[in-house]
Amino acid sequence: MADKTLDRGPWTGCAVMFLQSLSPGVNLLSLYKDQQEGKFIVFKVIKLTLIDSAGGLGGYEILKVHDADPFLGVEVKFVDVEACRQFLESYSSGAVRQSLSQHACRLLTLPQELTVETQLKASTHILDLYLEKLELCLQHIHRSQPERLRDEEIDDLEQKLQTQALGPAPQSTTITQEESTVPSNCFRFQNRVFEDRMLTQADVQSFSNGVGRQWKHVGRALGKSCRALKGPAIDNLAYEYEREGLYEQAYQLLSRFIQAEGRAAKLSRLVKALEDCKLTSLAENILDIQPRE
């Protein structure tokens, strides 16, 4: 019977996932020891795999990646029972190995998918032996409390990953606007007055098709007045939809803005954010302004 006490109150636990490549010429432990590019690439593979298997960025953190020759050991602290349960289900089904293989193949530019051997432990318990008993695995992880804080090395790698996801900071600009009376249901753009309205699906599609890599800059501009896009929200979207490409990342950004702001998700706010990011041609396209001949 499931242990219902697992779902009550604050929940933490610790598990260590051991990884070893079985593909010739690829040694994950040696790559991680490479202080130049190898360490970061292997860490990114691990991070993206956890995002896939635990359902996002929340509910867990990597505490340490260590030498367990011939394995690479990844110590993970879980702070949410549902994230841990989802990870165990992914691990049991083979989805964790598949995700590791796919991310490693792409980021390490391998000619074929990586074959990976894995083992999962909580304290002295080898969880691979009874993965069909998910609640028992959860109990072992819950009883295996972390003995350390996150390594400084992991802090540095997380920071580098965030910096890479954010991209270069947009250049700050000072925009001088003419002071004139504009009706409350309108806004001014390029010395013309437009009627303000809620964003439509057509606006979202036009934005997603045209913004490209600048979607994160626009997201930060919108985040100045939208709580849902503050803090790590832009980073989270970059991580979650990296595989789907720029269109989907931009689409999810604007969809998140509309969902959070409701009737306040106005066209004027998007146009202002595009102006701040020097994307006036995209604003013109969304407003259906014909180019001057």
Salt bridges, closest charged atoms under 4 A:
ASP52 OD2 - HIS103 NE2 2.72
ASP52 OD1 - ARG243 NH2 3.45
GLU61 OE1 - ARG150 NH1 3.77
ASP67 OD2 - LYS33 NZ 2.87
GLU75 OE1 - ARG148 NH1 2.22
GLU82 OE2 - ARG85 NH1 2.62
GLU135 OE2 - ARG85 NH2 3.14
ASP151 OD2 - LYS64 NZ 3.05
GLU153 OE2 - LYS39 NZ 3.00
ASP155 OD1 - ARG150 NE 2.66
GLU158 OE2 - LYS47 NZ 2.97
GLU158 OE2 - ARG150 NH1 3.83
ASP203 OD2 - ARG197 NH1 2.61
GLU242 OE2 - LYS44 NZ 3.51
GLU242 OE1 - ARG106 NH2 3.59
GLU261 OE1 - ARG269 NH1 2.81
ASP276 OD1 - LYS272 NZ 2.88
